[in-house]
Amino acid sequence: MVPISLSGKVALVTGAAMGMGEATARLFAQAGAKVMLADIDETCGNAVAQAIRDNGGEASFVVADMASVASIAAMVDATVARYGRLDAAVNNAAILVERAPIAELDEAHFDKTIAVNLKGVAFCLKYEIAQMLRQGDGGAIVNVASVNAFRPQPMSAAYNTSKHGLLGLTKTAALENGGHGIRVNAVAPGTIKTPMLMDALEEIGQTEAQFASKLSLFKRFGRPDEVAQASLWLVSEHASFVTGTTLAVDAGYTGR
């Protein structure tokens, strides 16, 4: 098997302070990329970047708020200022703030979720793609969606909506930019053991064992690094003929 290498590439990962974003940043650095980590959590983000450097990788951190278009633009500018270019991006940052039925939908919660999970990714794509177009030699982007885009869960109207919309954004960006050598794909994680999932389980009073048995053919939660491996493949030359698609990383959940 030919190993996947990102040597000489510059990658941007949002939501990189923990969970799937952290695992993705670490893996991309191990594959040889110079990685810009972005997150709203400055303390954890800087700690992850330092850990990558301590392990021999190249990484920097920038504070970025996905609910702010100005912050997103500054994030991409900071990446280019630090490393000179942008070859790959993983738009991973997301929130889940509501646990209520539609009949009790909270406007502020809905707006905040859409602002981060959908509008934020749209403007990440805008500025990432604009930079890649200026460079003129292509690039690859992965948007982190969710199995909720295919099999919505109750009590999560805003989150479900945002992840459905993310698939449309992915396809649109792929259609518009394929002729420029820019590939845009998505991954749809299932039950991955992240702080966000564990917090949600606590809210609904479910244990890991109870939840995993319903949503995974393997009867376990996935690991963040398992999603990171999918993103690594999609941004690499190994996936050079793949664009506009969504790769489920869900232990068979959406296939049932």
Secondary structure, 3 states (H helix, E strand, C coil): CCCCCCCCCEEEEECCCCHHHHHHHHHHHHCCCEEEEEECCHHHHHHHHHHHHHCCCEEEEEECCCCCHHHHHHHHHHHHHHHCCCCEEEECCCCCCCCECHHHCCHHHHHHHHHHHHHHHHHHHHHHHHHHHHHCCCEEEEEECCHHHCCCCCCEHHHHHHHHHHHHHHHHHHHHHHHHCEEEEEEEECCECCHHHHHHHHHHCCCHHHHHHHHCCCCCCECHHHHHHHHHHHHCHHHCCCCCCEEEECCCHHHC
